[in-house]
Amino acid sequence: MPSSGIPAPGPDAQAHSARLQQVIREQILAAGGRIPFWKFMELALYAPGLGYYSAGAHKFGAGGDFTTAPELSTLFSGCVADALAPVLKQLGEEAVFFELGGGSGAFAHACLEALRDLDALPACYAILEPSADLRQRQRERLQARLSPALFARVQWLDGPIEDAWSGVVFANEVIDALPASRFCLREGSVLEEWVALDGEGRFARVDVPADAMLAASVRQLESCLPQPLAEGYRSEVLVQLPYWVQAVVGGLERGALLFVDYGYARGEYYLPERDDGTLRAFRQHRVGNAVYDWPGLQDITASVDFTALAEAGVGAGFEFAGYCSQASFLIGNRLQERLLAADAQAADEATRHGLRQQVKRLTLPSEMGERFQAMGFQRGVDFGPAFALGDLSHRL
């Protein structure tokens, strides 16, 4: 059955999904008949050559499945550059700009040009991109659009920078795609959602007793809420988030971390009425909740618990720098000035109208402005001014 609200794919795409479905079935059978949901999500998104982010389908922009802020407007990338340029200048000529998940390369393109104009170019712009297909698309785009001098600063990495380094880490819509554990509360116990096969070989949800780590994570977050979670409450938790943050920063000695994503502070994430969590699937700019349908063809995401992210960043040895909505972050980092400059250079009224529409989508509460939030951390630098407008840290 196709996901509600998501169109059925064509024959070739269905055949691709069928191959991935078979890989997942084999994993389920090899594991004794079931795998944890996080493993299903990992395979659906990242299975080599078949997963959603590993295969070659077009994902970003109007012709793909969703539009990220860098795809929507270069104004977003320029404001991020304005926020991080002071940090790069504090670090000096050897600073590295480390982007996690480069998407189509749109962010790197606009950010590098903005940093050049701000006289804050890093020695190296490193991209960690697990998808070979996306890596190739990024390389082609940047080589075609950047000057040779700027393109020479770009490198693609296979993993975090393990040696000692100084610089900044930037991740836009990355944490929402980390494989999440699903849990359910029943009769006073924490259960974990796993995936099995029904009698016809289709993926089916089953709940089993949670292991000690997941149970402790759920009880810890529950202790921070004003009331216990209700019987039957189901949601997600990123048990591995602290370890992931520690891994991606690698040997970073001085610098800043900036994460932009959609999500909530913990008290809002686990509201009583949000009793089936935030898990959803995206295909062709439509959203559905049948995440088992069409693996490899639709994005599967869960919102970010920004309280958990704050705990993970501080736990990794960084100082909390700030937390605000995307709208506040962009406005506080010269969005208005960048809009006026772009407007002055626009060739016609249609272009100027398009710029204003971009700003609306980036900042209006009904669009990206409030649903997306920005959080920063610092070590040996001052990144706090980037979050001077619209502080939301009291919600954490």
TORVEX-530423 format. One record per residue (C-alpha): residue in one letter; x, y, z. Coordinates in nm, 3 decimals. Layout:
   resn        px        py        pz
      A         X         Y         Z
...
***
This chain:
   resn        px        py        pz
      M     0.000     0.000     0.000
      P     0.138     0.346    -0.086
      S     0.191     0.597     0.192
      S    -0.098     0.830     0.252
      G    -0.039     1.151     0.060
      I     0.267     1.016    -0.123
      P     0.231     0.916    -0.492
      A     0.325     0.566    -0.601
      P     0.660     0.548    -0.784
      G     0.707     0.433    -1.141
      P     0.804     0.079    -1.247
      D     1.183     0.134    -1.244
      A     1.172     0.297    -0.903
      Q     0.952     0.019    -0.769
      A     1.203    -0.237    -0.895
      H     1.482    -0.048    -0.715
      S     1.279    -0.049    -0.394
      A     1.204    -0.419    -0.434
      R     1.578    -0.492    -0.439
      L     1.628    -0.301    -0.116
      Q     1.324    -0.466     0.040
      Q     1.481    -0.801    -0.031
      V     1.808    -0.693     0.133
      I     1.615    -0.586     0.443
      R     1.415    -0.911     0.449
      E     1.738    -1.108     0.436
      Q     1.875    -0.906     0.727
      I     1.558    -0.971     0.926
      L     1.574    -1.344     0.861
      A     1.945    -1.360     0.940
      A     1.880    -1.182     1.272
      G     1.623    -1.440     1.380
      G     1.309    -1.278     1.245
      R     1.330    -0.915     1.352
      I     1.556    -0.611     1.361
      P     1.528    -0.290     1.568
      F     1.358    -0.002     1.389
      W     1.679     0.203     1.389
      K     1.841    -0.073     1.182
      F     1.553    -0.069     0.934
      M     1.588     0.310     0.905
      E     1.964     0.278     0.857
      L     1.921     0.029     0.573
      A     1.638     0.225     0.411
      L     1.850     0.539     0.403
      Y     2.209     0.420     0.375
      A     2.232     0.063     0.238
      P     2.519     0.077    -0.017
      G     2.391     0.148    -0.367
      L     2.026     0.108    -0.267
      G     1.946     0.327     0.033
      Y     1.773     0.660    -0.013
      Y     2.090     0.863     0.044
      S     2.320     0.610    -0.123
      A     2.142     0.567    -0.456
      G     2.129     0.813    -0.745
      A     1.775     0.953    -0.737
      H     1.735     1.332    -0.740
      K     1.641     1.443    -0.389
      F     1.696     1.815    -0.342
      G     1.507     2.113    -0.479
      A     1.180     2.159    -0.666
      G     1.232     1.848    -0.879
      G     1.323     1.624    -0.586
      D     1.155     1.519    -0.264
      F     1.222     1.820    -0.042
      T     1.383     2.164    -0.051
      T     1.649     2.256     0.204
      A     1.729     2.614     0.301
      P     2.054     2.625     0.096
      E     1.862     2.501    -0.209
      L     1.595     2.763    -0.153
      S     1.820     3.068    -0.127
      T     2.183     3.175    -0.124
      L     2.074     3.423     0.144
      F     2.071     3.135     0.395
      S     2.430     3.037     0.315
      G     2.540     3.400     0.330
      C     2.395     3.445     0.677
      V     2.567     3.128     0.799
      A     2.891     3.267     0.658
      D     2.830     3.594     0.843
      A     2.777     3.399     1.167
      L     3.090     3.185     1.132
      A     3.329     3.435     0.973
      P     3.423     3.591     1.310
      V     3.508     3.245     1.445
      L     3.723     3.164     1.142
      K     3.907     3.495     1.185
      Q     3.968     3.417     1.552
      L     4.121     3.085     1.451
      G     4.355     3.219     1.185
      E     4.477     3.101     0.848
      E     4.483     2.727     0.924
      A     4.112     2.704     1.011
      V     3.901     2.432     0.849
      F     3.534     2.459     0.754
      F     3.387     2.109     0.797
      E     3.041     2.050     0.645
      L     2.854     1.732     0.733
      G     2.647     1.608     0.440
      G     2.698     1.839     0.146
      G     2.361     1.791    -0.025
      S     2.379     1.913    -0.383
      G     2.675     2.140    -0.308
      A     2.457     2.452    -0.307
      F     2.559     2.550     0.045
      A     2.932     2.506    -0.012
      H     2.915     2.710    -0.332
      A     2.737     3.009    -0.177
      C     2.917     2.990     0.158
      L     3.266     2.986     0.007
      E     3.190     3.289    -0.208
      A     3.044     3.471     0.092
      L     3.346     3.387     0.310
      R     3.575     3.513     0.034
      D     3.388     3.845     0.030
      L     3.416     3.861     0.411
      D     3.791     3.794     0.397
      A     3.738     3.486     0.614
      L     3.823     3.196     0.384
      P     3.929     2.876     0.560
      A     4.246     2.698     0.458
      C     4.029     2.400     0.367
      Y     3.659     2.345     0.307
      A     3.604     1.978     0.393
      I     3.284     1.788     0.312
      L     3.193     1.459     0.475
      E     2.952     1.294     0.232
      P     2.873     0.921     0.269
      S     2.692     0.901    -0.067
      A     2.927     0.843    -0.361
      D     2.659     0.972    -0.599
      L     2.608     1.295    -0.407
      R     2.981     1.341    -0.371
      Q     3.020     1.326    -0.748
      R     2.735     1.574    -0.799
      Q     2.888     1.811    -0.547
      R     3.227     1.790    -0.717
      E     3.079     1.861    -1.061
      R     2.874     2.154    -0.935
      L     3.152     2.319    -0.740
      Q     3.414     2.269    -1.009
      A     3.181     2.428    -1.265
      R     3.071     2.725    -1.053
      L     3.361     2.815    -0.825
      S     3.676     2.991    -0.932
      P     3.976     2.755    -0.955
      A     4.127     2.918    -0.644
      L     3.814     2.853    -0.436
      F     3.761     2.502    -0.571
      A     4.119     2.416    -0.477
      R     4.023     2.461    -0.110
      V     3.750     2.194    -0.125
      Q     3.821     1.840    -0.008
      W     3.598     1.538     0.041
      L     3.661     1.324     0.348
      D     3.565     0.965     0.426
      G     3.535     1.030     0.799
      P     3.584     1.289     1.074
      I     3.916     1.469     1.115
      E     4.093     1.258     1.374
      D     4.414     1.463     1.404
      A     4.422     1.786     1.603
      W     4.254     2.067     1.410
      S     4.086     2.405     1.452
      G     3.778     2.522     1.265
      V     3.402     2.500     1.246
      V     3.156     2.215     1.200
      F     2.831     2.287     1.016
      A     2.536     2.050     0.970
      N     2.206     2.148     0.810
      E     1.930     1.885     0.823
      V     2.168     1.606     0.919
      I     2.060     1.499     1.269
      D     1.699     1.439     1.158
      A     1.831     1.165     0.926
      L     2.024     0.975     1.194
      P     1.866     0.632     1.256
      A     1.641     0.671     1.560
      S     1.527     0.417     1.815
      R     1.150     0.395     1.862
      F     1.004     0.317     2.203
      C     0.664     0.252     2.356
      L     0.550     0.255     2.718
      R     0.323    -0.028     2.826
      E     0.227    -0.148     3.174
      G     0.512     0.042     3.335
      S     0.778    -0.100     3.103
      V     0.978     0.048     2.817
      L     0.943    -0.147     2.495
      E     1.143    -0.100     2.176
      E     0.989    -0.102     1.832
      W     1.136    -0.364     1.603
      V     1.054    -0.468     1.247
      A     0.951    -0.822     1.153
      L     0.778    -0.985     0.856
      D     0.410    -1.071     0.842
      G     0.270    -1.381     0.676
      E     0.302    -1.225     0.332
      G     0.658    -1.103     0.378
      R     0.564    -0.740     0.442
      F     0.733    -0.531     0.709
      A     0.542    -0.525     1.036
      R     0.594    -0.350     1.368
      V     0.654    -0.555     1.682
      D     0.735    -0.431     2.033
      V     0.991    -0.612     2.250
      P     1.140    -0.528     2.591
      A     1.396    -0.250     2.555
      D     1.759    -0.310     2.641
      A     1.912    -0.135     2.941
      M     2.057     0.157     2.743
      L     1.733     0.248     2.565
      A     1.525     0.202     2.882
      A     1.762     0.430     3.076
      S     1.748     0.693     2.800
      V     1.369     0.696     2.804
      R     1.350     0.714     3.183
      Q     1.606     0.995     3.186
      L     1.414     1.209     2.938
      E     1.087     1.127     3.116
      S     1.235     1.258     3.442
      C     1.278     1.597     3.276
      L     0.911     1.623     3.179
      P     0.638     1.779     3.395
      Q     0.445     1.450     3.404
      P     0.516     1.085     3.318
      L     0.449     0.968     2.965
      A     0.111     0.800     2.928
      E     0.034     0.434     2.875
      G     0.088     0.347     2.510
      Y     0.295     0.658     2.438
      R     0.523     0.600     2.138
      S     0.808     0.818     2.017
      E     1.176     0.827     1.926
      V     1.504     0.886     2.101
      L     1.857     0.918     1.958
      V     2.047     0.704     2.205
      Q     2.366     0.740     2.001
      L     2.357     1.122     1.973
      P     2.629     1.190     2.238
      Y     2.861     0.939     2.069
      W     2.782     1.078     1.724
      V     2.870     1.434     1.829
      Q     3.196     1.318     1.986
      A     3.279     1.124     1.668
      V     3.209     1.401     1.415
      V     3.415     1.666     1.597
      G     3.712     1.427     1.595
      G     4.026     1.608     1.712
      L     3.876     1.960     1.712
      E     4.075     2.160     1.968
      R     3.941     2.512     1.904
      G     3.636     2.617     1.712
      A     3.259     2.615     1.688
      L     2.976     2.378     1.601
      L     2.656     2.492     1.427
      F     2.352     2.270     1.378
      V     2.036     2.377     1.194
      D     1.743     2.138     1.183
      Y     1.374     2.100     1.255
      G     1.272     1.994     1.600
      Y     1.178     2.100     1.950
      A     1.310     2.143     2.300
      R     1.244     1.826     2.500
      G     0.931     1.953     2.676
      E     0.770     2.029     2.339
      Y     0.898     1.716     2.166
      Y     0.735     1.483     2.418
      L     0.405     1.664     2.463
      P     0.119     1.432     2.568
      E    -0.063     1.489     2.237
      R     0.245     1.393     2.033
      D     0.190     1.031     2.133
      D     0.307     0.870     1.809
      G     0.632     1.062     1.785
      T     0.756     1.268     1.493
      L     0.861     0.996     1.249
      R     0.756     1.062     0.889
      A     0.845     0.998     0.527
      F     0.894     1.248     0.243
      R     0.856     1.188    -0.128
      Q     0.799     1.448    -0.400
      H     0.734     1.725    -0.148
      R     0.460     1.527     0.023
      V     0.465     1.378     0.368
      G     0.323     1.047     0.490
      N     0.349     0.830     0.798
      A     0.382     0.486     0.635
      V     0.758     0.467     0.670
      Y     0.777     0.099     0.569
      D     0.656     0.178     0.216
      W     0.900     0.215    -0.071
      P     1.232     0.185     0.118
      G     1.507     0.356    -0.077
      L     1.263     0.590    -0.250
      Q     1.147     0.812     0.033
      D     1.326     1.004     0.302
      I     1.260     0.892     0.661
      T     1.316     1.150     0.932
      A     1.246     1.227     1.296
      S     1.255     1.572     1.453
      V     1.550     1.673     1.668
      D     1.532     1.689     2.048
      F     1.737     2.006     2.091
      T     1.766     1.951     2.465
      A     1.939     1.620     2.390
      L     2.163     1.799     2.140
      A     2.257     2.061     2.401
      E     2.345     1.783     2.646
      A     2.550     1.602     2.381
      G     2.747     1.912     2.283
      V     2.830     2.003     2.641
      G     2.905     1.639     2.717
      A     3.159     1.641     2.434
      G     3.349     1.918     2.609
      F     3.208     2.225     2.435
      E     3.054     2.536     2.584
      F     2.694     2.604     2.486
      A     2.689     2.914     2.261
      G     2.321     2.967     2.185
      Y     1.986     2.842     2.061
      C     1.724     3.027     1.859
      S     1.477     2.986     1.574
      Q     1.606     2.986     1.217
      A     1.427     3.317     1.160
      S     1.603     3.481     1.455
      F     1.937     3.332     1.354
      L     1.915     3.462     0.997
      I     1.784     3.804     1.092
      G     2.049     3.835     1.361
      N     2.318     3.752     1.108
      R     2.249     4.024     0.849
      L     1.962     3.876     0.650
      Q     1.815     4.221     0.592
      E     2.144     4.361     0.469
      R     2.196     4.067     0.234
      L     1.843     4.100     0.098
      L     1.891     4.470     0.028
      A     2.221     4.403    -0.149
      A     2.070     4.125    -0.362
      D     1.766     4.341    -0.435
      A     1.989     4.624    -0.557
      Q     2.166     4.388    -0.797
      A     1.847     4.221    -0.924
      A     1.790     4.250    -1.297
      D     1.413     4.297    -1.283
      E     1.109     4.311    -1.058
      A     1.043     3.939    -1.099
      T     1.384     3.863    -0.951
      R     1.322     4.103    -0.662
      H     0.985     3.939    -0.597
      G     1.156     3.600    -0.592
      L     1.403     3.722    -0.332
      R     1.124     3.841    -0.106
      Q     0.947     3.507    -0.142
      Q     1.267     3.328    -0.043
      V     1.295     3.539     0.272
      K     0.934     3.463     0.360
      R     0.992     3.089     0.330
      L     1.309     3.110     0.538
      T     1.160     3.319     0.818
      L     0.780     3.296     0.843
      P     0.652     3.082     1.135
      S     0.424     2.894     0.895
      E     0.723     2.806     0.676
      M     1.080     2.734     0.797
      G     1.120     3.025     1.035
      E     1.003     2.862     1.359
      R     1.000     2.492     1.267
      F     1.375     2.504     1.204
      Q     1.611     2.604     1.482
      A     1.981     2.674     1.519
      M     2.211     2.564     1.801
      G     2.578     2.643     1.850
      F     2.871     2.537     2.067
      Q     3.217     2.682     2.115
      R     3.561     2.585     2.241
      G     3.830     2.850     2.276
      V     3.637     3.102     2.060
      D     3.343     3.340     2.100
      F     3.046     3.219     1.893
      G     2.777     3.362     2.121
      P     2.710     3.682     1.920
      A     2.562     3.472     1.640
      F     2.270     3.389     1.872
      A     2.213     3.734     2.016
      L     1.864     3.766     1.869
      G     1.570     3.559     1.992
      D     1.740     3.340     2.250
      L     1.538     3.023     2.323
      S     1.775     2.857     2.569
      H     1.520     2.898     2.850
      R     1.307     2.635     2.676
      L     1.576     2.370     2.701
***
